[in-house]
């Protein structure tokens, strides 16, 4: 059960990263006023998940598989939000250099 849960979390994070990068690049290309919305979404979910884990995990009695999957999901979302932010930021930066 634990292995399947870890594989599911990894697949979810990979798909979320790909969708976030595409959305971020599209918003930077269109010079959308909410360019950082995908980054903010991933970061907010990761922060909320981390806070719930820190403050709620002491009261919950979870299996080790679920605990590790939760930690992996939270760390993966933080990493995903960084990838999404910097992919849009660097794409915008290279387009600005090409325009000069």
Secondary structure, DSSP 8 states (H G I E B T S, - for coil): -HHHHHHHHHHHHHHHHHHHHHHHHHHHHTT-TTTTHHHHHHHHHHHHHHHHHHHHTTT----HHHHHHHHHHHHHHHHHHHHHHHHHHHHHHHHHHHH-
